[in-house]
């Protein structure tokens, strides 16, 4: 698909003070306009059914929608604004994606896994946050079995894709961030998990984001997913978008130039963005 839309700065994955972001929605958008951003998605962490410190409260949904609607009016001739959510999936512990789609008239959804459920104990391993805490909890919950923990992460991701049908997969291999030193990502079993997940992504026509947050925060040495996985996406004709996963407007375009150039060198020509309420192609 070729839409011949000129080069644009798309930021479809952002956070604000409704969740663990650092700015209110109006400030985030105002600063995005000043940086020449042409499309921005307001995508707070969706409410969970379990207590945590980083997601939006269910009672705030109406206020969230109202603030975005007001911003769409205020900035209608300066920037395209989309109502979105980054939604976690844990069987029986999260709201369905359709619950939010129907309640909030979302423009799109980002499906991400931050908490991995042990299939028997149902304890949750938080893959993000402090590295030492993440490693300790993984070892405790999964009995020091890194492979088993990772396999469950990707199995949960595939179950989310099949059952919830997100538009975008958020930071697909972020599981590697805190425990990448504990295993070899070139292992056949790990590559197999990636391939199985990409096949599910392609089957359900999901977009993969190239997420730059690990790079500019200094928490990882590559995008999420890695360039190796992005090359697989290219070979499998899986569409991608570029995202900073910004938690402050100062992060909106961080590492974009570097990653854009890398994507071009791989052979990618387009990023997915929104055109007339549908997904379309924008030159990288």
N, C-alpha and C positions, 0 to 999 in steps of 0.2 A: 504494500500500500504506500503510495506516494502522494502527499498532500501539498508539497511545495510551500510550506509555511516557513518564513524566514527564521533564522537563528533566534532562539529566545531562552531566557533563564527561567527554568521551571523548578519550583520548590514545592513538591506535593506532599512532603512528609515533614511536619513541623510540630513543635510543642509550645504550650503557653501556660499561664498560671492556673488554668482549670485542672492541670495535672502537675507534672514535675518541671514544666517550663519556667522561665525566669521573667517573662514579660506578659503584660495583658495583650489581648488580641489586637486592639487598636494600635498599640505601639509597635507590635510585631509587623503589622501590615504597613503602617506608615514608614517604617524603616526599610521594609522590603521595596516599597515604591522608590525611595531615594537611592536604592542600589540597582535600579533598573530591572527588577524582577517583574516578569509579565504574568506569571501564574503562580498562585500560592494556595496550598491546601492547608486548612486548619484541621489538624489531625491529632487531637489529644488522645492519651491512653484511655480507652473505654473503661467504664466501671466494671469491676469484678464482683463476684459474690463472696470473695474472701478479703480480709483486711490487708491493706498494703499502704505504702507511703507514696506511691508514684502515679496512681490512676485517678481519674475523675470520679467524684461521688455521683451516684445515680440521681440524687436530688438536684444536681446542677445541670442536668441535660437541657431543660427548657431554657435556662439562662444562657447556656452555651449556644444553642441554636439562635436565640434572639440576638446575641452579640454579633454573631457571624452575619446574620441577615442585615443588621444595621450597617455593618462594615461594607457589605456588598452594595448598599445604596450609596454610602458615603464615598466609596472609591470606584464607582462603577465605570468611570472613564479613564482610570489610571492603572488598574490591575484587575485580572480575573481572580476571583476568590471562590474557593470550593469548601463545602461543608463535608468533612470527612472524620473518620476515627481510625486510630490504630487499635485493633481489637485482638486480645489474647484468646487463645483457645485451650481450655482444659476440660475434658469431658466431665459433665455434671457439676462443674465449678465456675463456669462462665455463662454469660447470656449468649444466646445465638446471635449470629450476625444479622439475621432477619429481624430480630427484636429491635435492633438499632436502626436498620434500614427503614422499617415501617414506622417507627416512632419519630424519626428525625429527618426523613426524606434526604438521606445522604447522597452526595454526588458520587462517592466511591468509598471503598473500604480497603484498609491495609491489614493484612493478617500477619501476626507475628507471635513467636513463641518466646516468652521470657521465663516461664516457669515450667519445668519438666516434671511430669507426674510419674512416680514409680508405679509400675503396673500392678503391683500387689499391695504394698503398704499405702499407696496413694499419697505419700509424702511428696512435697514439692521442692525441687532444686531450682534456685534462682541463678540463672546463668550469668547475670549481669552484676553490677555493683562491685564491691571490694573483691579483689582477686583472691586473696587468702581465704576470705570467708566463703567464696564460691567454691574453691577447691576443697576446703574442709567439708562443706555440706555435700558436695558431690560424692566425696569419699565415704561419708557417713551414710547417706541415703542409698547409694549404689554399691556399697561394700567394696570401695576402691577399684571398681571395675569401670574404667574410662570408656571402653568400647560399648559396654551395656548402656551406660548413661547417654552416650551419643546416639546410639541406635534408637533409643527411646525418644530422643529429641526429634530425630527425623521421622520416626513413625508417627509421632504426634503432629508434626508438620503436614505429613501426607493426609492424615485423618482430617485435619483442618481444611485442607484444600478440597477434599472429596465432599465433606459434609457442610462446609460453610461458604465455599466458593468466593473467596476474597478477590478483589480486582487486582491487588498488588501483594506480592510476598515481601514482607519487611525483613531486611538483613538476614537473608536465608541461612547463612552458615555462622551466625554470630556465636554459636555454641563453642567455637574454637578460641574465642577471645581470651578467656581466663584459663583455659586448660590445654591450649595448643602445644605447650611444652611437654605435655604428658603422653603424647602419641605422635605417630607419623602420618601426616595428612595425605601422603602418597600410598598409604596402605590400601591393598585391594578392597578390604571390607569398607573403608571410608569412601573410596571412590564409588563403590557400589551403592552406598547410601545416597550419595549425591545424584548418581544417575537415576536411581529409582524415583527420587524426589523431583528431578527435572522432567521425567516422563509424566508424572502426575500433573506437574505445572503445565506442560504442553497440552495434555489431554483436556484440561479444564480451562485453557486459554487465559492463564494468569500471567500478569506482567511481573518481571523480576526487577527489583530496584538495585541499582549500584549505589550502595550507601557509603558515604565518605566519613562518617562520624569517627570510626575507629582510627582513621588516619590523622585527622586534625586534632583529636584528643590525645594522640600518642599512646593509645591502648592496644593498637594492632598495626601491622606493617602493610596492610592491604585493605582494599574495599571489602565490604560484606555484600554479596559473596566475592570470593577471590577472583583474580584475573583468570585463573585456570578454569573456574566454573563459568565465568562470563564467556570465555571462548567456547565452552560447551553449549551455552545458550545460543551463541551465534551459529554454531554448526547445526543446532536443532531448530533454528528459526524461531526461538522464543524471544518475544519482545522485551525490551528493557526500558527503564526510566532512570534518571539520575536524581539522587536525593542526598541532602546533608543531614537529615534527621535533627535539624537545628532545635536547640532548647533556648536560644537567644538570637535576636536578629543579627548579631555580630558573627554568627556561625552560618548564616544562610547560604553563602556561596563558597565556603571554605573547601579547598582541594578540588573545586570544580574544574579549573583550568587544567590541572595535572591529569585528572581522571578523564576529562573529555578527550585530551590528546591521546591517552592510552586506548580509549575506546575506538577512536578513529584509526589508530595504528592496528588494532585487532581486525578492523573491517566493518565495524558498526557505522551506519549512516544516519540512523534516526533514533530519537527517544520518543516514548509515548507520553502524550499530554492530552488535554481535553479540547475538543473542537466541536462546537454546537451540541454539547451534552453527550458526546460520544468520544471514544478514544481515537486519536489520530496521531500522525507522525510529524515530528519536528526535527529538522536537521541538527546533528550534534555540533 
